[in-house]
Amino acid sequence: MTTNRPTTRPTRFRPTRRVLVTGGAGFIGSHYVRSLLGADGPGGTAVTVLDKLTYAGVRANLDAVRGHPGFAFVRGDVCDAPLVGELVAAHDEVVHFAAESHVDRSIDRPADFVRTNVLGTQTLLEAAIRHRTELFVQISTDEVYGSAESGSWREDSPPDPNSPYSASKAAADLLALACHRTHGLDVRITRCSNNYGPHHFPEKLIPLFITRLLDGLPVPLYGDGEHIRDWLHVDDHVRGIELVRRRGRAGEIYHIGGGTELSNRELTGRLLKAMDADWDLVEWVEDRKGHDRRYSLDCSKARTELGYRPRTDFASGLEETIAWYRDNRPWWEPLTRSALVHPAVPR
């Protein structure tokens, strides 16, 4: 059901491109929207955000661009075919972030992930085909590959997902590629490593640990803590997405990584040191079901074709992220005090 329509843009604004961004009130999507409409953005771009404003969609994430003449917001569901059709018809391009993304939640309620991540993506793709959309960028994840014992995945590595979340994202990617091959839709897929940075919903590892340590509360570490992730600052991620949107090739997948592989134990040690906290605040908890051991992306394709390289040093990026949460309690405290954070998080 449609809850509202786009705000009217002043007639003086004459965009050269109209981009529909789904999930644009979330962590990564809002960073992307602020980047597009910021001083360093491409200019002449009108952006409409479609977001259902579920628990992880925060209106305040878009406050910085609400006064921009090229910005409009619609609260709605990517599974709402009439609304999606109306919006897609009015835009040149779609950048699709909207997704259920927390693995623990997918284990508890997989049907929600199938609905949003698979059916929602198919609804958007059908509208894009029907209205001859010029470009469809599908935002995906390294988790579709499963777990890497050694080496790094290339874009032609086969999907081998191990959680309902990653399986739903793999399915969405395959649907998008099928639409390219069957209908000629210009689909480009990005798969990223683990993101961090400001505005991250506080149930994911880094913001969870930061906000709890700021309050002197214990932090949960799964299993033996030796699960390895590659960390990518959200600014580098959205810059990579924009390179794919502007310079990528139809029907191609591009990896966007940060180049900093750390075990969760190592990351915990860095967070504790940066926040002057001790290991006695760490609670070792039962490992997640089907927990992938290691993720690692080969990003040479994006580097060679698009000139992508991460710019944010992890140490300084982590320091800046901690400072943002320290200075923005009004943003995250209502979230952590509500029932929105997943119950697997110790309180």
HELIX and SHEET records of a PDB file:
HELIX    1   1 PHE A   27  LEU A   37  1                                  11    
HELIX    2   2 ARG A   59  VAL A   65  5                                   7    
HELIX    3   3 ALA A   81  ALA A   89  1                                   9    
HELIX    4   4 VAL A  103  ASP A  108  1                                   6    
HELIX    5   5 PRO A  110  PHE A  113  1                                   4    
HELIX    6   6 VAL A  114  LEU A  119  3                                   6    
HELIX    7   7 GLY A  120  ARG A  130  1                                  11    
HELIX    8   8 ASP A  142  TYR A  145  5                                   4    
HELIX    9   9 PRO A  164  HIS A  183  1                                  20    
HELIX   10  10 LEU A  205  LEU A  214  1                                  10    
HELIX   11  11 VAL A  234  ARG A  247  1                                  14    
HELIX   12  12 ASN A  264  ALA A  274  1                                  11    
HELIX   13  13 TRP A  279  LEU A  281  5                                   3    
HELIX   14  14 SER A  300  LEU A  306  1                                   7    
HELIX   15  15 PHE A  314  ASP A  327  1                                  14    
HELIX   16  16 ARG A  329  ARG A  337  1                                   9    
SHEET    1   A 7 PHE A  71  ARG A  75  0                                        
SHEET    2   A 7 THR A  45  ASP A  51  1                                        
SHEET    3   A 7 ARG A  17  THR A  22  1                                        
SHEET    4   A 7 GLU A  93  HIS A  96  1                                        
SHEET    5   A 7 LEU A 135  THR A 141  1                                        
SHEET    6   A 7 VAL A 187  CYS A 192  1                                        
SHEET    7   A 7 GLU A 252  ILE A 256  1                                        
SHEET    1   B 3 ASN A 194  TYR A 196  0                                        
SHEET    2   B 3 ILE A 228  HIS A 233  1                                        
SHEET    3   B 3 GLU A 261  SER A 263 -1                                        
SHEET    1   C 2 VAL A 219  TYR A 222  0                                        
SHEET    2   C 2 VAL A 282  VAL A 285  1                                        
END                                                                             
